[in-house]
Structures are given as C-alpha cells and as structure tokens.
Amino acid sequence: MSLHPSTATIPAEANDPEGRRERSYKAAAHNQGNYPKGRLHAAEKFAELHERRTGEKVDPKLEAEIADEEFDPERPDIKNDEELKEILEE
C-alpha cells in the first residue's frame, strides 16, 4: 500500500454509492467554506473509504489542509489555518 501525500489531483471514482460517498467526503475535506474540524472529519472518512476501495493510504490531515488558501503541497509542514493547526496539535 502506498501513501499518497495528497489526492487533490486524483479524481475519486463515483460509479457506485460508495464511490459517490468517497467523492462527497473528498469535496467536503477540500472545501474552504467548511470549518477546519469538519474538514478534518470529512478527510478522515474520505481516507477510510479511499483505502477500502483502492488499498492506497491517504493522510487525512494533509487532505484537510488542501482547503487552506496558501497550502503548498511541496511544504506540507506549513500550516496556514491557525484553528486547524490547533486541532492537529491536540
């Protein structure tokens, strides 16, 4: 099983109900309009479904950070959203 740093450019297959749920959770995890805690929850659900469907592990914390305006996939150690940073440090 490989660990993808981010699935931002990988489309979620949505040809069945589970695939549609995966795509929906992915969209919620990447949505800037959602609160950081909600994005993290959606990212965790997305990661769970994605691994079950494809066998590939996804980092939910990194997925939740994609919504940050200044997110840089080359520097995932940089946290731009202070509330998400606090949640991740807990």
N, C-alpha and C positions, 0 to 999 in steps of 0.2 A: 504494500500500500504506500502510495506516495503522498506527501504532504504538500498541498498547493498553498503558496503564500497568499494568493488571492484568486477569487473566481470572477472578478469584475468583468473580464473579457470572455469568459466561458459561458455560453448560453445554457440554461437549465432545460433539459428535455421536458416537454409538457404534453406527452401523448397519452397520459393516463391520469387518474385522480391524484396519485401520489406525486407524480411529476408536476402537476399544477400546484400542489401544496408547496413543493420544493421551490418552484419559481416564485410563488407568492411570498414565502418567508425570505427568500433572497432579496426580492424587491423591497420588503419592509426593512431588512437589515441595512440596505444601501440608501434608504430614504432620509434625506436631511430633515424633513419635517417631523420625523419621529423623535421622541426623547431618547437619549443615549441608553437608558436602561431597557427601553422597548426594542431598540435596535440590537442590543446585545442578546436579548431573549430570542428575537427572530433569527439572529445569526446562529445561535446555539441549535435551534430547531432545524434551520437550513443545513447546518453541518451534519446533524444526525441523519436527516433524510438523504443528503448527498452521499454520505459514506455507505448507508444501507443500499442505495441504488447503484453506486459506481465502484465502491471499495476504496475510494480516494478520501483521505482525511483533509479537512479544511479547518483552519484556525478561526474560530468564531470571533475572537477579539479583533483580529485583523479585518474580518468581514464587516464588523460593526463600525470600524474606523473609516471605511471607504466613504461614508457619508460626510466626513469632515471635508470642508472646502479645500483646505490646503494639504490633504492627505497625499503623501508621496510614497508609492509602493516600493521605491528604492530605499527608503528610510522608514521602515515600519516602527522603529523605536521612538519616533517623534509623535507625540500626542498633542493635537491641536484643540480638542474639545475638553475643557477642564472637568466637566461633570463626568464624562466617560473615563477620563484619567483617574478620577477618584474611585469610580466603580471598579476599574481594573486593578487598582492597588489594594482593594479590600481582600 
